[in-house]
Amino acid sequence: MAPETPPTAKSPAPAARARTAFRTWRRSRPFWGALWTGLGGFVILFLPLAPLGRILQVGIGGVAGMAAGALLMAMALLILLMPGQRYAAGIVAVVVGVASFPLTNLGGLVIGMVLAVLGGSMAFGWLPERPERRAGRGLSPRRRRPGGKTAEPAA
Protein backbone atom coordinates (compact mmCIF):
# COMPACT_ATOMS: atom_id res chain seq x y z
CA MET A 1 0.00 0.00 0.00
CA ALA A 2 1.16 3.46 -0.83
CA PRO A 3 1.25 5.98 2.01
CA GLU A 4 -1.31 8.76 1.82
CA THR A 5 0.03 12.18 1.05
CA PRO A 6 -1.30 14.98 3.21
CA PRO A 7 -3.36 17.62 1.40
CA THR A 8 -1.50 20.82 0.61
CA ALA A 9 -4.29 23.12 1.72
CA LYS A 10 -6.13 22.57 4.97
CA SER A 11 -9.86 22.25 4.67
CA PRO A 12 -11.73 24.50 7.09
CA ALA A 13 -13.06 22.98 10.27
CA PRO A 14 -16.76 22.07 10.40
CA ALA A 15 -17.39 24.88 12.87
CA ALA A 16 -15.79 27.42 10.54
CA ARG A 17 -17.82 26.14 7.59
CA ALA A 18 -21.02 26.31 9.63
CA ARG A 19 -20.21 29.86 10.74
CA THR A 20 -19.52 30.93 7.15
CA ALA A 21 -22.74 29.31 5.94
CA PHE A 22 -24.73 31.00 8.70
CA ARG A 23 -23.13 34.37 7.91
CA THR A 24 -24.03 33.98 4.22
CA TRP A 25 -27.61 33.01 5.11
CA ARG A 26 -27.91 35.87 7.63
CA ARG A 27 -26.74 38.49 5.13
CA SER A 28 -29.34 37.38 2.59
CA ARG A 29 -32.29 38.46 4.79
CA PRO A 30 -33.21 41.17 7.34
CA PHE A 31 -31.84 39.15 10.26
CA TRP A 32 -31.45 41.95 12.80
CA GLY A 33 -34.89 43.38 12.12
CA ALA A 34 -36.41 39.94 12.71
CA LEU A 35 -34.37 39.48 15.88
CA TRP A 36 -35.47 42.80 17.41
CA THR A 37 -39.09 42.21 16.39
CA GLY A 38 -39.05 38.75 17.95
CA LEU A 39 -37.48 40.04 21.16
CA GLY A 40 -40.10 42.79 21.38
CA GLY A 41 -42.85 40.22 20.89
CA PHE A 42 -41.31 38.01 23.56
CA VAL A 43 -41.21 40.87 26.08
CA ILE A 44 -44.82 41.82 25.33
CA LEU A 45 -45.89 38.18 25.53
CA PHE A 46 -43.90 37.48 28.68
CA LEU A 47 -45.46 40.16 30.90
CA PRO A 48 -49.04 38.79 30.83
CA LEU A 49 -47.63 35.34 31.61
CA ALA A 50 -45.55 36.69 34.52
CA PRO A 51 -46.56 36.13 38.14
CA LEU A 52 -49.58 38.15 39.25
CA GLY A 53 -47.47 40.59 41.28
CA ARG A 54 -45.62 41.77 38.15
CA ILE A 55 -48.65 42.34 35.94
CA LEU A 56 -49.79 45.96 35.85
CA GLN A 57 -53.21 45.28 34.39
CA VAL A 58 -55.13 42.03 34.65
CA GLY A 59 -57.92 41.18 32.22
CA ILE A 60 -58.18 42.36 28.64
CA GLY A 61 -54.62 43.72 28.82
CA GLY A 62 -53.36 40.20 29.45
CA VAL A 63 -55.25 38.79 26.46
CA ALA A 64 -54.19 41.68 24.22
CA GLY A 65 -50.60 41.26 25.39
CA MET A 66 -50.56 37.60 24.49
CA ALA A 67 -52.14 38.32 21.09
CA ALA A 68 -49.77 41.19 20.31
CA GLY A 69 -46.72 39.22 21.45
CA ALA A 70 -47.70 36.17 19.43
CA LEU A 71 -48.38 38.31 16.34
CA LEU A 72 -45.01 40.07 16.67
CA MET A 73 -43.20 36.77 17.00
CA ALA A 74 -45.04 35.48 13.93
CA MET A 75 -44.00 38.63 12.01
CA ALA A 76 -40.39 38.03 13.10
CA LEU A 77 -40.53 34.52 11.64
CA LEU A 78 -42.12 35.85 8.45
CA ILE A 79 -39.41 38.50 8.11
CA LEU A 80 -36.71 35.91 8.69
CA LEU A 81 -38.03 33.11 6.49
CA MET A 82 -39.62 35.15 3.67
CA PRO A 83 -37.52 38.28 3.06
CA GLY A 84 -39.72 39.25 0.11
CA GLN A 85 -42.58 39.93 2.52
CA ARG A 86 -40.50 42.28 4.69
CA TYR A 87 -42.49 45.39 3.77
CA ALA A 88 -45.86 44.09 4.92
CA ALA A 89 -44.43 42.30 7.95
CA GLY A 90 -42.41 45.37 8.94
CA ILE A 91 -45.46 47.64 8.76
CA VAL A 92 -47.56 45.17 10.76
CA ALA A 93 -44.78 44.88 13.35
CA VAL A 94 -44.57 48.67 13.77
CA VAL A 95 -48.36 49.07 14.02
CA VAL A 96 -48.73 46.21 16.52
CA GLY A 97 -45.76 47.52 18.50
CA VAL A 98 -47.27 50.99 18.79
CA ALA A 99 -50.74 49.56 19.50
CA SER A 100 -49.29 47.45 22.31
CA PHE A 101 -48.63 50.59 24.35
CA PRO A 102 -52.27 51.38 25.19
CA LEU A 103 -53.60 47.82 24.82
CA THR A 104 -51.12 45.92 26.97
CA ASN A 105 -48.97 46.69 29.97
CA LEU A 106 -47.50 49.86 28.49
CA GLY A 107 -46.18 47.90 25.54
CA GLY A 108 -44.15 45.51 27.64
CA LEU A 109 -43.07 48.33 29.95
CA VAL A 110 -42.08 50.33 26.83
CA ILE A 111 -39.15 47.96 26.17
CA GLY A 112 -41.17 45.56 24.01
CA MET A 113 -42.78 48.41 22.09
CA VAL A 114 -39.43 50.04 21.32
CA LEU A 115 -37.89 46.73 20.23
CA ALA A 116 -40.88 45.92 18.00
CA VAL A 117 -40.84 49.35 16.34
CA LEU A 118 -37.06 49.20 15.88
CA GLY A 119 -37.20 45.71 14.37
CA GLY A 120 -40.15 46.47 12.10
CA SER A 121 -38.51 49.62 10.77
CA MET A 122 -35.20 47.80 10.22
CA ALA A 123 -37.01 45.06 8.30
CA PHE A 124 -38.86 47.63 6.20
CA GLY A 125 -35.67 49.52 5.37
CA TRP A 126 -33.48 46.50 4.63
CA LEU A 127 -32.11 46.14 1.09
CA PRO A 128 -30.96 42.79 -0.29
CA GLU A 129 -27.66 44.07 -1.67
CA ARG A 130 -25.63 47.21 -1.82
CA PRO A 131 -25.90 49.29 -4.96
CA GLU A 132 -22.85 49.10 -7.18
CA ARG A 133 -20.42 51.94 -6.81
CA ARG A 134 -19.67 53.69 -10.06
CA ALA A 135 -16.02 54.21 -10.98
CA GLY A 136 -16.42 57.53 -12.77
CA ARG A 137 -18.32 59.91 -10.56
CA GLY A 138 -20.35 62.49 -12.37
CA LEU A 139 -20.33 60.63 -15.67
CA SER A 140 -23.41 58.93 -16.97
CA PRO A 141 -23.13 55.21 -17.74
CA ARG A 142 -23.62 55.94 -21.46
CA ARG A 143 -20.49 58.08 -21.64
CA ARG A 144 -18.23 55.44 -20.12
CA ARG A 145 -16.50 52.99 -22.43
CA PRO A 146 -15.45 49.50 -21.45
CA GLY A 147 -11.92 49.51 -20.08
CA GLY A 148 -12.38 52.59 -17.93
CA LYS A 149 -11.92 55.19 -20.72
CA THR A 150 -14.51 57.90 -21.10
CA ALA A 151 -15.94 59.16 -24.33
CA GLU A 152 -15.65 62.78 -25.34
CA PRO A 153 -18.89 64.68 -24.88
CA ALA A 154 -20.81 65.21 -28.10
CA ALA A 155 -20.84 68.79 -29.36
C-alpha positions in Angstrom: 0.0 0.0 0.0 1.2 3.5 -0.8 1.2 6.0 2.0 -1.3 8.8 1.8 0.0 12.2 1.0 -1.3 15.0 3.2 -3.4 17.6 1.4 -1.5 20.8 0.6 -4.3 23.1 1.7 -6.1 22.6 5.0 -9.9 22.2 4.7 -11.7 24.5 7.1 -13.1 23.0 10.3 -16.8 22.1 10.4 -17.4 24.9 12.9 -15.8 27.4 10.5 -17.8 26.1 7.6 -21.0 26.3 9.6 -20.2 29.9 10.7 -19.5 30.9 7.2 -22.7 29.3 5.9 -24.7 31.0 8.7 -23.1 34.4 7.9 -24.0 34.0 4.2 -27.6 33.0 5.1 -27.9 35.9 7.6 -26.7 38.5 5.1 -29.3 37.4 2.6 -32.3 38.5 4.8 -33.2 41.2 7.3 -31.8 39.1 10.3 -31.4 42.0 12.8 -34.9 43.4 12.1 -36.4 39.9 12.7 -34.4 39.5 15.9 -35.5 42.8 17.4 -39.1 42.2 16.4 -39.0 38.7 17.9 -37.5 40.0 21.2 -40.1 42.8 21.4 -42.9 40.2 20.9 -41.3 38.0 23.6 -41.2 40.9 26.1 -44.8 41.8 25.3 -45.9 38.2 25.5 -43.9 37.5 28.7 -45.5 40.2 30.9 -49.0 38.8 30.8 -47.6 35.3 31.6 -45.5 36.7 34.5 -46.6 36.1 38.1 -49.6 38.1 39.2 -47.5 40.6 41.3 -45.6 41.8 38.1 -48.6 42.3 35.9 -49.8 46.0 35.8 -53.2 45.3 34.4 -55.1 42.0 34.7 -57.9 41.2 32.2 -58.2 42.4 28.6 -54.6 43.7 28.8 -53.4 40.2 29.4 -55.2 38.8 26.5 -54.2 41.7 24.2 -50.6 41.3 25.4 -50.6 37.6 24.5 -52.1 38.3 21.1 -49.8 41.2 20.3 -46.7 39.2 21.4 -47.7 36.2 19.4 -48.4 38.3 16.3 -45.0 40.1 16.7 -43.2 36.8 17.0 -45.0 35.5 13.9 -44.0 38.6 12.0 -40.4 38.0 13.1 -40.5 34.5 11.6 -42.1 35.9 8.5 -39.4 38.5 8.1 -36.7 35.9 8.7 -38.0 33.1 6.5 -39.6 35.1 3.7 -37.5 38.3 3.1 -39.7 39.2 0.1 -42.6 39.9 2.5 -40.5 42.3 4.7 -42.5 45.4 3.8 -45.9 44.1 4.9 -44.4 42.3 7.9 -42.4 45.4 8.9 -45.5 47.6 8.8 -47.6 45.2 10.8 -44.8 44.9 13.4 -44.6 48.7 13.8 -48.4 49.1 14.0 -48.7 46.2 16.5 -45.8 47.5 18.5 -47.3 51.0 18.8 -50.7 49.6 19.5 -49.3 47.5 22.3 -48.6 50.6 24.4 -52.3 51.4 25.2 -53.6 47.8 24.8 -51.1 45.9 27.0 -49.0 46.7 30.0 -47.5 49.9 28.5 -46.2 47.9 25.5 -44.2 45.5 27.6 -43.1 48.3 29.9 -42.1 50.3 26.8 -39.2 48.0 26.2 -41.2 45.6 24.0 -42.8 48.4 22.1 -39.4 50.0 21.3 -37.9 46.7 20.2 -40.9 45.9 18.0 -40.8 49.4 16.3 -37.1 49.2 15.9 -37.2 45.7 14.4 -40.1 46.5 12.1 -38.5 49.6 10.8 -35.2 47.8 10.2 -37.0 45.1 8.3 -38.9 47.6 6.2 -35.7 49.5 5.4 -33.5 46.5 4.6 -32.1 46.1 1.1 -31.0 42.8 -0.3 -27.7 44.1 -1.7 -25.6 47.2 -1.8 -25.9 49.3 -5.0 -22.8 49.1 -7.2 -20.4 51.9 -6.8 -19.7 53.7 -10.1 -16.0 54.2 -11.0 -16.4 57.5 -12.8 -18.3 59.9 -10.6 -20.3 62.5 -12.4 -20.3 60.6 -15.7 -23.4 58.9 -17.0 -23.1 55.2 -17.7 -23.6 55.9 -21.5 -20.5 58.1 -21.6 -18.2 55.4 -20.1 -16.5 53.0 -22.4 -15.5 49.5 -21.4 -11.9 49.5 -20.1 -12.4 52.6 -17.9 -11.9 55.2 -20.7 -14.5 57.9 -21.1 -15.9 59.2 -24.3 -15.6 62.8 -25.3 -18.9 64.7 -24.9 -20.8 65.2 -28.1 -20.8 68.8 -29.4 
